[in-house]
Amino acid sequence: MTDSHDKAKKYAFKLLSYRGRSEKEINERIIKKGMSKAVASSTVTYLKHLGLIDDKSLAESLKREALSRKFLSQKGASLFLHHRGVPREIIDEVLDYDESVDLCTARRLLHKSMRPLRDTSSLKARRRLYGLLARRGYSPDTIKKVLKETILYEEDLK
């Protein structure tokens, strides 16, 4: 083992101590640190062998975070996973699209977001909630269904 391999492993362990990382993230960060692609590749292989890097389990964990904590749609969760360096095949395997999941998550987000809008007119609240759901990746059809289910009269916002 060379000194650069040891530095790369030490750096990778440091990165993994903060949060879970994908193979791509570790690889890119080691290269960005100024080490060669060969060193980065061997370090990733070593970490995979130890079981410290597993893109599938990372994807499962990130999916739960995206849907339950961030209230993202499945499309938004897919983008979130992609930005974290999870390969497309694993994303497709972990996120099997189901409209009922999006509807449930959108309802939970609306329920959480309605309280701050109690002093807002019904039309303005509807526009804000539509925008909120759209930014989280929900389709216009899903947004319309959820807003239609949720009666947004002014007395409901109070």
OpenMM code with the backbone's topology and positions (N, CA, C; nanometers):
from openmm import Vec3, app, unit

residues = "MET THR ASP SER HIS ASP LYS ALA LYS LYS TYR ALA PHE LYS LEU LEU SER TYR ARG GLY ARG SER GLU LYS GLU ILE ASN GLU ARG ILE ILE LYS LYS GLY MET SER LYS ALA VAL ALA SER SER THR VAL THR TYR LEU LYS HIS LEU GLY LEU ILE ASP ASP LYS SER LEU ALA GLU SER LEU LYS ARG GLU ALA LEU SER ARG LYS PHE LEU SER GLN LYS GLY ALA SER LEU PHE LEU HIS HIS ARG GLY VAL PRO ARG GLU ILE ILE ASP GLU VAL LEU ASP TYR ASP GLU SER VAL ASP LEU CYS THR ALA ARG ARG LEU LEU HIS LYS SER MET ARG PRO LEU ARG ASP THR SER SER LEU LYS ALA ARG ARG ARG LEU TYR GLY LEU LEU ALA ARG ARG GLY TYR SER PRO ASP THR ILE LYS LYS VAL LEU LYS GLU THR ILE LEU TYR GLU GLU ASP LEU LYS".split()
positions = [
    Vec3(0.0832, -0.1192, 0.0000),
    Vec3(0.0000, 0.0000, 0.0000),
    Vec3(0.0873, 0.1251, 0.0000),
    Vec3(0.0491, 0.2171, -0.0826),
    Vec3(0.1240, 0.3425, -0.0868),
    Vec3(0.0620, 0.4420, 0.0101),
    Vec3(0.1323, 0.5497, 0.0258),
    Vec3(0.0864, 0.6565, 0.1145),
    Vec3(-0.0450, 0.7162, 0.0652),
    Vec3(-0.0599, 0.7276, -0.0687),
    Vec3(-0.1823, 0.7867, -0.1234),
    Vec3(-0.3035, 0.6958, -0.0985),
    Vec3(-0.2833, 0.5628, -0.1009),
    Vec3(-0.3934, 0.4714, -0.0696),
    Vec3(-0.4385, 0.4902, 0.0753),
    Vec3(-0.3413, 0.5036, 0.1656),
    Vec3(-0.3746, 0.5242, 0.3061),
    Vec3(-0.4486, 0.6556, 0.3276),
    Vec3(-0.4019, 0.7611, 0.2590),
    Vec3(-0.4690, 0.8911, 0.2701),
    Vec3(-0.6118, 0.8829, 0.2168),
    Vec3(-0.6281, 0.8129, 0.1038),
    Vec3(-0.7603, 0.8001, 0.0432),
    Vec3(-0.8550, 0.7248, 0.1361),
    Vec3(-0.8076, 0.6176, 0.1966),
    Vec3(-0.8913, 0.5405, 0.2891),
    Vec3(-0.9284, 0.6233, 0.4112),
    Vec3(-0.8310, 0.6943, 0.4629),
    Vec3(-0.8555, 0.7786, 0.5800),
    Vec3(-0.9606, 0.8860, 0.5479),
    Vec3(-0.9465, 0.9459, 0.4308),
    Vec3(-1.0405, 1.0490, 0.3867),
    Vec3(-1.1803, 0.9891, 0.3670),
    Vec3(-1.1865, 0.8698, 0.3072),
    Vec3(-1.3152, 0.8042, 0.2846),
    Vec3(-1.3818, 0.7694, 0.4176),
    Vec3(-1.3056, 0.7204, 0.5132),
    Vec3(-1.3613, 0.6910, 0.6456),
    Vec3(-1.4157, 0.8178, 0.7102),
    Vec3(-1.3451, 0.9270, 0.6923),
    Vec3(-1.3905, 1.0556, 0.7473),
    Vec3(-1.5237, 1.0957, 0.6836),
    Vec3(-1.5315, 1.0830, 0.5501),
    Vec3(-1.6558, 1.1176, 0.4803),
    Vec3(-1.7717, 1.0298, 0.5264),
    Vec3(-1.7445, 0.9011, 0.5421),
    Vec3(-1.8497, 0.8081, 0.5828),
    Vec3(-1.8908, 0.8269, 0.7283),
    Vec3(-1.8063, 0.8898, 0.8075),
    Vec3(-1.8427, 0.9133, 0.9474),
    Vec3(-1.9512, 1.0202, 0.9593),
    Vec3(-1.9610, 1.1074, 0.8597),
    Vec3(-2.0633, 1.2122, 0.8622),
    Vec3(-2.1995, 1.1595, 0.8196),
    Vec3(-2.2026, 1.0831, 0.7098),
    Vec3(-2.3276, 1.0287, 0.6569),
    Vec3(-2.2950, 0.9211, 0.5542),
    Vec3(-2.3970, 0.8440, 0.5174),
    Vec3(-2.3795, 0.7424, 0.4151),
    Vec3(-2.3511, 0.8068, 0.2801),
    Vec3(-2.2662, 0.7438, 0.2032),
    Vec3(-2.2295, 0.7964, 0.0714),
    Vec3(-2.2411, 0.6867, -0.0327),
    Vec3(-2.2671, 0.7270, -0.1553),
    Vec3(-2.2705, 0.6317, -0.2652),
    Vec3(-2.1289, 0.6113, -0.3185),
    Vec3(-2.1139, 0.5070, -0.3990),
    Vec3(-1.9836, 0.4809, -0.4608),
    Vec3(-1.9376, 0.6022, -0.5403),
    Vec3(-2.0289, 0.6574, -0.6155),
    Vec3(-1.9967, 0.7723, -0.7008),
    Vec3(-1.9491, 0.8914, -0.6171),
    Vec3(-2.0185, 0.9176, -0.5065),
    Vec3(-1.9798, 1.0302, -0.4206),
    Vec3(-1.8392, 1.0121, -0.3648),
    Vec3(-1.8102, 0.8936, -0.3132),
    Vec3(-1.6776, 0.8678, -0.2559),
    Vec3(-1.5712, 0.8817, -0.3648),
    Vec3(-1.5977, 0.8203, -0.4787),
    Vec3(-1.5034, 0.8253, -0.5904),
    Vec3(-1.4738, 0.9700, -0.6313),
    Vec3(-1.5793, 1.0490, -0.6492),
    Vec3(-1.5615, 1.1886, -0.6915),
    Vec3(-1.4884, 1.2713, -0.5864),
    Vec3(-1.5217, 1.2499, -0.4607),
    Vec3(-1.4577, 1.3285, -0.3544),
    Vec3(-1.3092, 1.2959, -0.3422),
    Vec3(-1.2723, 1.1688, -0.3582),
    Vec3(-1.1305, 1.1316, -0.3502),
    Vec3(-1.0533, 1.1917, -0.4674),
    Vec3(-1.1123, 1.1869, -0.5863),
    Vec3(-1.0466, 1.2463, -0.7039),
    Vec3(-1.0355, 1.3978, -0.6867),
    Vec3(-1.1422, 1.4592, -0.6345),
    Vec3(-1.1412, 1.6041, -0.6108),
    Vec3(-1.0340, 1.6431, -0.5092),
    Vec3(-1.0021, 1.5518, -0.4200),
    Vec3(-0.8997, 1.5756, -0.3188),
    Vec3(-0.7591, 1.5733, -0.3806),
    Vec3(-0.7487, 1.5321, -0.5075),
    Vec3(-0.6204, 1.5351, -0.5772),
    Vec3(-0.5541, 1.4004, -0.5938),
    Vec3(-0.6274, 1.2939, -0.5665),
    Vec3(-0.5704, 1.1604, -0.5822),
    Vec3(-0.6112, 1.1028, -0.7175),
    Vec3(-0.5384, 1.0023, -0.7626),
    Vec3(-0.5625, 0.9461, -0.8958),
    Vec3(-0.6916, 0.8645, -0.8990),
    Vec3(-0.7407, 0.8412, -1.0208),
    Vec3(-0.8614, 0.7615, -1.0387),
    Vec3(-0.8393, 0.6177, -0.9925),
    Vec3(-0.7180, 0.5669, -1.0130),
    Vec3(-0.6864, 0.4301, -0.9720),
    Vec3(-0.6933, 0.4164, -0.8198),
    Vec3(-0.6412, 0.5149, -0.7494),
    Vec3(-0.6455, 0.5135, -0.6031),
    Vec3(-0.7904, 0.5225, -0.5559),
    Vec3(-0.8680, 0.6093, -0.6186),
    Vec3(-1.0089, 0.6251, -0.5823),
    Vec3(-1.0852, 0.4951, -0.6068),
    Vec3(-1.0609, 0.4343, -0.7210),
    Vec3(-1.1292, 0.3102, -0.7552),
    Vec3(-1.0938, 0.1973, -0.6588),
    Vec3(-0.9668, 0.1847, -0.6256),
    Vec3(-0.9267, 0.0780, -0.5330),
    Vec3(-0.9815, 0.1037, -0.3920),
    Vec3(-0.9909, 0.2292, -0.3535),
    Vec3(-1.0466, 0.2633, -0.2225),
    Vec3(-1.1953, 0.2281, -0.2168),
    Vec3(-1.2682, 0.2597, -0.3233),
    Vec3(-1.4109, 0.2265, -0.3289),
    Vec3(-1.4293, 0.0751, -0.3249),
    Vec3(-1.3475, 0.0022, -0.3977),
    Vec3(-1.3548, -0.1444, -0.3966),
    Vec3(-1.3287, -0.1986, -0.2563),
    Vec3(-1.2293, -0.1437, -0.1901),
    Vec3(-1.1959, -0.1842, -0.0534),
    Vec3(-1.3132, -0.1582, 0.0415),
    Vec3(-1.3748, -0.0403, 0.0308),
    Vec3(-1.4872, -0.0047, 0.1176),
    Vec3(-1.6103, -0.0911, 0.0893),
    Vec3(-1.6301, -0.1263, -0.0384),
    Vec3(-1.7405, -0.2161, -0.0734),
    Vec3(-1.7166, -0.3538, -0.0133),
    Vec3(-1.5914, -0.3992, -0.0187),
    Vec3(-1.5550, -0.5292, 0.0378),
    Vec3(-1.5807, -0.5317, 0.1891),
    Vec3(-1.5550, -0.4206, 0.2555),
    Vec3(-1.5804, -0.4114, 0.4001),
    Vec3(-1.7297, -0.3966, 0.4321),
    Vec3(-1.8086, -0.3627, 0.3310),
    Vec3(-1.9516, -0.3435, 0.3524),
    Vec3(-1.9871, -0.2032, 0.3976),
    Vec3(-1.8949, -0.1102, 0.3843),
    Vec3(-1.9211, 0.0276, 0.4261),
    Vec3(-1.9915, 0.1093, 0.3184),
    Vec3(-1.9834, 0.0619, 0.1954),
    Vec3(-2.0546, 0.1279, 0.0857),
    Vec3(-2.1489, 0.0259, 0.0239),
    Vec3(-2.2768, 0.0594, 0.0233),
    Vec3(-2.3782, -0.0254, -0.0390),
    Vec3(-2.4852, 0.0672, -0.0953),
    Vec3(-2.4824, 0.0857, -0.2259),
    Vec3(-2.5736, 0.1805, -0.2888),
    Vec3(-2.7204, 0.1419, -0.2704),
    Vec3(-2.7505, 0.0134, -0.2672),
    Vec3(-2.8905, -0.0277, -0.2526),
    Vec3(-2.9450, 0.0072, -0.1141),
    Vec3(-2.8689, -0.0222, -0.0091),
    Vec3(-2.9179, 0.0112, 0.1252),
    Vec3(-2.9204, 0.1627, 0.1449),
    Vec3(-2.8255, 0.2341, 0.0841),
    Vec3(-2.8276, 0.3805, 0.0892),
    Vec3(-2.9535, 0.4332, 0.0204),
    Vec3(-2.9868, 0.3749, -0.0943),
    Vec3(-3.1059, 0.4180, -0.1679),
    Vec3(-3.2327, 0.3949, -0.0862),
    Vec3(-3.2404, 0.2820, -0.0179),
    Vec3(-3.3567, 0.2540, 0.0672),
    Vec3(-3.3691, 0.3586, 0.1784),
    Vec3(-3.2572, 0.3893, 0.2397),
    Vec3(-3.2554, 0.4872, 0.3480),
    Vec3(-3.2930, 0.6264, 0.2972),
    Vec3(-3.2366, 0.6648, 0.1838),
    Vec3(-3.2668, 0.7968, 0.1269),
    Vec3(-3.4112, 0.8055, 0.0804),
    Vec3(-3.4654, 0.6942, 0.0336),
    Vec3(-3.6061, 0.6914, -0.0081),
    Vec3(-3.6961, 0.7210, 0.1121),
    Vec3(-3.6686, 0.6536, 0.2241),
    Vec3(-3.7485, 0.6788, 0.3452),
    Vec3(-3.7372, 0.8255, 0.3877),
    Vec3(-3.6157, 0.8789, 0.3826),
    Vec3(-3.5953, 1.0192, 0.4202),
    Vec3(-3.6715, 1.1120, 0.3274),
    Vec3(-3.6631, 1.0863, 0.1980),
    Vec3(-3.7278, 1.1732, 0.0992),
    Vec3(-3.8795, 1.1718, 0.1130),
    Vec3(-3.9356, 1.0551, 0.1369),
    Vec3(-4.0817, 1.0451, 0.1431),
    Vec3(-4.1384, 1.0846, 0.2786),
    Vec3(-4.0701, 1.0504, 0.3866),
    Vec3(-4.1296, 1.0777, 0.5178),
    Vec3(-4.0832, 1.2081, 0.5807),
    Vec3(-3.9576, 1.2463, 0.5612),
    Vec3(-3.9093, 1.3694, 0.6239),
    Vec3(-3.9185, 1.4902, 0.5318),
    Vec3(-3.8859, 1.4717, 0.4059),
    Vec3(-3.8856, 1.5839, 0.3124),
    Vec3(-4.0172, 1.5975, 0.2370),
    Vec3(-4.1049, 1.4989, 0.2490),
    Vec3(-4.2357, 1.4978, 0.1826),
    Vec3(-4.2240, 1.5166, 0.0318),
    Vec3(-4.1241, 1.4551, -0.0295),
    Vec3(-4.1073, 1.4634, -0.1742),
    Vec3(-4.1984, 1.3625, -0.2425),
    Vec3(-4.2339, 1.3924, -0.3665),
    Vec3(-4.3065, 1.2933, -0.4455),
    Vec3(-4.2074, 1.1850, -0.4857),
    Vec3(-4.2572, 1.0815, -0.5481),
    Vec3(-4.1661, 0.9761, -0.5920),
    Vec3(-4.0734, 1.0267, -0.7019),
    Vec3(-4.1215, 1.1175, -0.7836),
    Vec3(-4.0356, 1.1793, -0.8853),
    Vec3(-3.9285, 1.2647, -0.8170),
    Vec3(-3.9690, 1.3402, -0.7158),
    Vec3(-3.8736, 1.4212, -0.6398),
    Vec3(-3.7732, 1.3349, -0.5659),
    Vec3(-3.8194, 1.2218, -0.5127),
    Vec3(-3.7296, 1.1285, -0.4436),
    Vec3(-3.6298, 1.0689, -0.5422),
    Vec3(-3.6748, 1.0416, -0.6621),
    Vec3(-3.5865, 0.9883, -0.7660),
    Vec3(-3.4753, 1.0881, -0.7983),
    Vec3(-3.5100, 1.2144, -0.8116),
    Vec3(-3.4094, 1.3182, -0.8365),
    Vec3(-3.3146, 1.3334, -0.7182),
    Vec3(-3.3685, 1.3253, -0.5979),
    Vec3(-3.2876, 1.3341, -0.4770),
    Vec3(-3.1838, 1.2222, -0.4742),
    Vec3(-3.2271, 1.0996, -0.5033),
    Vec3(-3.1352, 0.9859, -0.5067),
    Vec3(-3.0311, 1.0016, -0.6169),
    Vec3(-3.0761, 1.0505, -0.7319),
    Vec3(-2.9839, 1.0704, -0.8446),
    Vec3(-2.8751, 1.1726, -0.8098),
    Vec3(-2.9145, 1.2803, -0.7432),
    Vec3(-2.8168, 1.3828, -0.7035),
    Vec3(-2.7181, 1.3303, -0.6001),
    Vec3(-2.7583, 1.2295, -0.5244),
    Vec3(-2.6685, 1.1692, -0.4266),
    Vec3(-2.5797, 1.0621, -0.4883),
    Vec3(-2.5898, 1.0400, -0.6196),
    Vec3(-2.4992, 0.9489, -0.6887),
    Vec3(-2.5443, 0.8052, -0.6949),
    Vec3(-2.6711, 0.7785, -0.6659),
    Vec3(-2.7219, 0.6418, -0.6741),
    Vec3(-2.7491, 0.6105, -0.8212),
    Vec3(-2.7025, 0.4953, -0.8714),
    Vec3(-2.7249, 0.4590, -1.0126),
    Vec3(-2.8730, 0.4445, -1.0458),
    Vec3(-2.9084, 0.4759, -1.1697),
    Vec3(-3.0467, 0.4749, -1.2171),
    Vec3(-3.1139, 0.3381, -1.1961),
    Vec3(-3.0403, 0.2288, -1.2196),
    Vec3(-3.0987, 0.0947, -1.2048),
    Vec3(-3.1455, 0.0716, -1.0610),
    Vec3(-3.0661, 0.1154, -0.9652),
    Vec3(-3.1023, 0.0970, -0.8239),
    Vec3(-3.2193, 0.1873, -0.7874),
    Vec3(-3.2201, 0.3084, -0.8419),
    Vec3(-3.3322, 0.3998, -0.8160),
    Vec3(-3.4619, 0.3378, -0.8672),
    Vec3(-3.4583, 0.2848, -0.9892),
    Vec3(-3.5787, 0.2234, -1.0462),
    Vec3(-3.6232, 0.1012, -0.9659),
    Vec3(-3.5273, 0.0273, -0.9125),
    Vec3(-3.5588, -0.0906, -0.8327),
    Vec3(-3.6218, -0.0522, -0.6987),
    Vec3(-3.5696, 0.0524, -0.6364),
    Vec3(-3.6160, 0.0943, -0.5034),
    Vec3(-3.7473, 0.1710, -0.5114),
    Vec3(-3.7621, 0.2544, -0.6132),
    Vec3(-3.8820, 0.3370, -0.6268),
    Vec3(-3.9733, 0.2807, -0.7350),
    Vec3(-4.0618, 0.1926, -0.6983),
    Vec3(-4.1612, 0.1466, -0.7940),
    Vec3(-4.2824, 0.2384, -0.7793),
    Vec3(-4.3148, 0.3117, -0.8855),
    Vec3(-4.4136, 0.4184, -0.8786),
    Vec3(-4.5511, 0.3657, -0.8399),
    Vec3(-4.6119, 0.4327, -0.7440),
    Vec3(-4.7465, 0.4029, -0.6987),
    Vec3(-4.8129, 0.5363, -0.6651),
    Vec3(-4.9201, 0.5677, -0.7366),
    Vec3(-4.9858, 0.6971, -0.7187),
    Vec3(-5.0400, 0.7143, -0.5770),
    Vec3(-5.0806, 0.6056, -0.5137),
    Vec3(-5.1369, 0.6167, -0.3785),
    Vec3(-5.0316, 0.6659, -0.2789),
    Vec3(-4.9056, 0.6314, -0.3016),
    Vec3(-4.7979, 0.6793, -0.2140),
    Vec3(-4.7845, 0.8304, -0.2282),
    Vec3(-4.7867, 0.8785, -0.3526),
    Vec3(-4.7783, 1.0233, -0.3754),
    Vec3(-4.8969, 1.0957, -0.3132),
    Vec3(-5.0164, 1.0403, -0.3280),
    Vec3(-5.1353, 1.1038, -0.2708),
    Vec3(-5.1256, 1.1114, -0.1192),
    Vec3(-5.0818, 1.0038, -0.0575),
    Vec3(-5.0698, 1.0002, 0.0886),
    Vec3(-4.9655, 1.1007, 0.1374),
    Vec3(-4.8515, 1.1053, 0.0718),
    Vec3(-4.7444, 1.1973, 0.1107),
    Vec3(-4.7878, 1.3421, 0.0891),
    Vec3(-4.8575, 1.3686, -0.0208),
    Vec3(-4.9057, 1.5041, -0.0490),
    Vec3(-5.0078, 1.5482, 0.0558),
    Vec3(-5.0952, 1.4569, 0.0974),
    Vec3(-5.1940, 1.4898, 0.2017),
    Vec3(-5.1238, 1.5257, 0.3328),
    Vec3(-5.0220, 1.4481, 0.3679),
    Vec3(-4.9481, 1.4752, 0.4919),
    Vec3(-4.8787, 1.6112, 0.4848),
    Vec3(-4.8222, 1.6427, 0.3698),
    Vec3(-4.7559, 1.7722, 0.3531),
    Vec3(-4.8575, 1.8860, 0.3624),
    Vec3(-4.9726, 1.8698, 0.2992),
    Vec3(-5.0766, 1.9735, 0.3071),
    Vec3(-5.1237, 1.9934, 0.4505),
    Vec3(-5.1443, 1.8840, 0.5200),
    Vec3(-5.1895, 1.8936, 0.6593),
    Vec3(-5.0876, 1.9724, 0.7428),
    Vec3(-4.9614, 1.9454, 0.7194),
    Vec3(-4.8548, 2.0142, 0.7930),
    Vec3(-4.8449, 2.1620, 0.7533),
    Vec3(-4.8736, 2.1925, 0.6284),
    Vec3(-4.8504, 2.3274, 0.5756),
    Vec3(-4.9701, 2.4206, 0.5860),
    Vec3(-5.0842, 2.3713, 0.6266),
    Vec3(-5.2034, 2.4565, 0.6273),
    Vec3(-5.2073, 2.5537, 0.7438),
    Vec3(-5.1512, 2.5165, 0.8572),
    Vec3(-5.1597, 2.6025, 0.9754),
    Vec3(-5.1018, 2.7428, 0.9517),
    Vec3(-4.9834, 2.7572, 0.8922),
    Vec3(-4.9307, 2.8932, 0.8717),
    Vec3(-5.0139, 2.9778, 0.7763),
    Vec3(-5.1049, 2.9147, 0.7033),
    Vec3(-5.1851, 2.9882, 0.6057),
    Vec3(-5.3216, 3.0304, 0.6608),
    Vec3(-5.3399, 3.0241, 0.7918),
    Vec3(-5.4722, 3.0520, 0.8494),
    Vec3(-5.5171, 3.1965, 0.8294),
    Vec3(-5.4238, 3.2901, 0.8144),
    Vec3(-5.4619, 3.4302, 0.7949),
    Vec3(-5.4597, 3.4703, 0.6477),
    Vec3(-5.4556, 3.3732, 0.5601),
    Vec3(-5.4452, 3.3983, 0.4167),
    Vec3(-5.5784, 3.3670, 0.3498),
    Vec3(-5.6089, 3.4400, 0.2423),
    Vec3(-5.7337, 3.4128, 0.1709),
    Vec3(-5.7273, 3.2731, 0.1087),
    Vec3(-5.8451, 3.2178, 0.0815),
    Vec3(-5.8549, 3.0819, 0.0299),
    Vec3(-5.7821, 3.0659, -0.1038),
    Vec3(-5.8007, 3.1631, -0.1929),
    Vec3(-5.7376, 3.1556, -0.3251),
    Vec3(-5.5850, 3.1638, -0.3138),
    Vec3(-5.5382, 3.2551, -0.2312),
    Vec3(-5.3939, 3.2710, -0.2117),
    Vec3(-5.3339, 3.1456, -0.1474),
    Vec3(-5.4040, 3.0881, -0.0510),
    Vec3(-5.3572, 2.9658, 0.0149),
    Vec3(-5.3509, 2.8506, -0.0846),
    Vec3(-5.4521, 2.8413, -0.1687),
    Vec3(-5.4554, 2.7367, -0.2715),
    Vec3(-5.3358, 2.7484, -0.3656),
    Vec3(-5.3051, 2.8702, -0.4094),
    Vec3(-5.1900, 2.8925, -0.4988),
    Vec3(-5.0588, 2.8567, -0.4304),
    Vec3(-5.0459, 2.8960, -0.3042),
    Vec3(-4.9229, 2.8650, -0.2305),
    Vec3(-4.9053, 2.7143, -0.2121),
    Vec3(-5.0137, 2.6472, -0.1781),
    Vec3(-5.0057, 2.5025, -0.1582),
    Vec3(-4.9778, 2.4306, -0.2899),
    Vec3(-5.0378, 2.4797, -0.3986),
    Vec3(-5.0116, 2.4215, -0.5308),
    Vec3(-4.8627, 2.4365, -0.5632),
    Vec3(-4.8085, 2.5551, -0.5416),
    Vec3(-4.6663, 2.5783, -0.5678),
    Vec3(-4.5760, 2.4920, -0.4812),
    Vec3(-4.6125, 2.4775, -0.3540),
    Vec3(-4.5347, 2.3941, -0.2625),
    Vec3(-4.5291, 2.2502, -0.3128),
    Vec3(-4.6444, 2.1968, -0.3496),
    Vec3(-4.6494, 2.0588, -0.3984),
    Vec3(-4.5759, 2.0438, -0.5313),
    Vec3(-4.5879, 2.1433, -0.6183),
    Vec3(-4.5184, 2.1364, -0.7476),
    Vec3(-4.3668, 2.1364, -0.7285),
    Vec3(-4.3179, 2.2176, -0.6353),
    Vec3(-4.1730, 2.2217, -0.6094),
    Vec3(-4.1218, 2.0904, -0.5506),
    Vec3(-4.2084, 2.0165, -0.4861),
    Vec3(-4.1685, 1.8870, -0.4286),
    Vec3(-4.1788, 1.7744, -0.5308),
    Vec3(-4.2201, 1.8061, -0.6530),
    Vec3(-4.2192, 1.7071, -0.7602),
    Vec3(-4.3506, 1.6374, -0.7880),
    Vec3(-4.4601, 1.6840, -0.7303),
    Vec3(-4.5886, 1.6191, -0.7537),
    Vec3(-4.6441, 1.6587, -0.8896),
    Vec3(-4.7136, 1.5672, -0.9536),
    Vec3(-4.7725, 1.5944, -1.0849),
    Vec3(-4.8935, 1.6857, -1.0671),
    Vec3(-4.9277, 1.7616, -1.1709),
    Vec3(-5.0460, 1.8488, -1.1614),
    Vec3(-5.1740, 1.7715, -1.1282),
    Vec3(-5.1890, 1.6504, -1.1813),
    Vec3(-5.3085, 1.5700, -1.1509),
    Vec3(-5.3153, 1.5341, -1.0034),
    Vec3(-5.2032, 1.4931, -0.9470),
    Vec3(-5.1986, 1.4579, -0.8047),
    Vec3(-5.2295, 1.5807, -0.7199),
    Vec3(-5.1717, 1.6944, -0.7569),
    Vec3(-5.1948, 1.8178, -0.6809),
    Vec3(-5.3424, 1.8548, -0.6839),
    Vec3(-5.4022, 1.8472, -0.8011),
    Vec3(-5.5443, 1.8829, -0.8128),
    Vec3(-5.6327, 1.7889, -0.7317),
    Vec3(-5.6013, 1.6593, -0.7328),
    Vec3(-5.6792, 1.5629, -0.6541),
    Vec3(-5.6710, 1.5950, -0.5057),
    Vec3(-5.5511, 1.6202, -0.4584),
    Vec3(-5.5321, 1.6444, -0.3152),
    Vec3(-5.5951, 1.7763, -0.2737),
    Vec3(-5.5794, 1.8796, -0.3554),
    Vec3(-5.6409, 2.0078, -0.3210),
    Vec3(-5.7927, 1.9988, -0.3265),
    Vec3(-5.8448, 1.9187, -0.4187),
    Vec3(-5.9894, 1.9023, -0.4295),
    Vec3(-6.0440, 1.8275, -0.3072),
    Vec3(-5.9681, 1.7261, -0.2612),
    Vec3(-6.0090, 1.6515, -0.1412),
    Vec3(-6.0068, 1.7404, -0.0178),
    Vec3(-5.9051, 1.8240, -0.0089),
    Vec3(-5.8877, 1.9106, 0.1066),
    Vec3(-5.9701, 2.0353, 0.0833),
    Vec3(-6.0729, 2.0509, 0.1594),
    Vec3(-6.1612, 2.1672, 0.1424),
    Vec3(-6.0887, 2.2888, 0.1980),
    Vec3(-6.0592, 2.3832, 0.1109),
    Vec3(-5.9802, 2.4991, 0.1512),
    Vec3(-6.0644, 2.6257, 0.1600),
    Vec3(-6.1668, 2.6178, 0.2400),
    Vec3(-6.2406, 2.7399, 0.2665),
    Vec3(-6.1695, 2.8156, 0.3767),
    Vec3(-6.1967, 2.9408, 0.3899),
    Vec3(-6.1246, 3.0226, 0.4868),
    Vec3(-6.1390, 2.9697, 0.6301),
    Vec3(-6.2553, 2.9141, 0.6640),
    Vec3(-6.2716, 2.8644, 0.8012),
    Vec3(-6.1867, 2.7391, 0.8269),
    Vec3(-6.1501, 2.6654, 0.7222),
    Vec3(-6.0643, 2.5479, 0.7402),
    Vec3(-5.9192, 2.5874, 0.7671),
    Vec3(-5.8789, 2.7035, 0.7220),
    Vec3(-5.7423, 2.7488, 0.7417),
    Vec3(-5.7237, 2.8076, 0.8807),
    Vec3(-5.8319, 2.8383, 0.9478),
    Vec3(-5.8220, 2.9003, 1.0805),
    Vec3(-5.8148, 2.7968, 1.1881),
] * unit.nanometer
topology = app.Topology()
chain = topology.addChain("A")
for resn in residues:
    res = topology.addResidue(resn, chain)
    for name in ("N", "CA", "C"):
        topology.addAtom(name, app.Element.getBySymbol(name[0]), res)
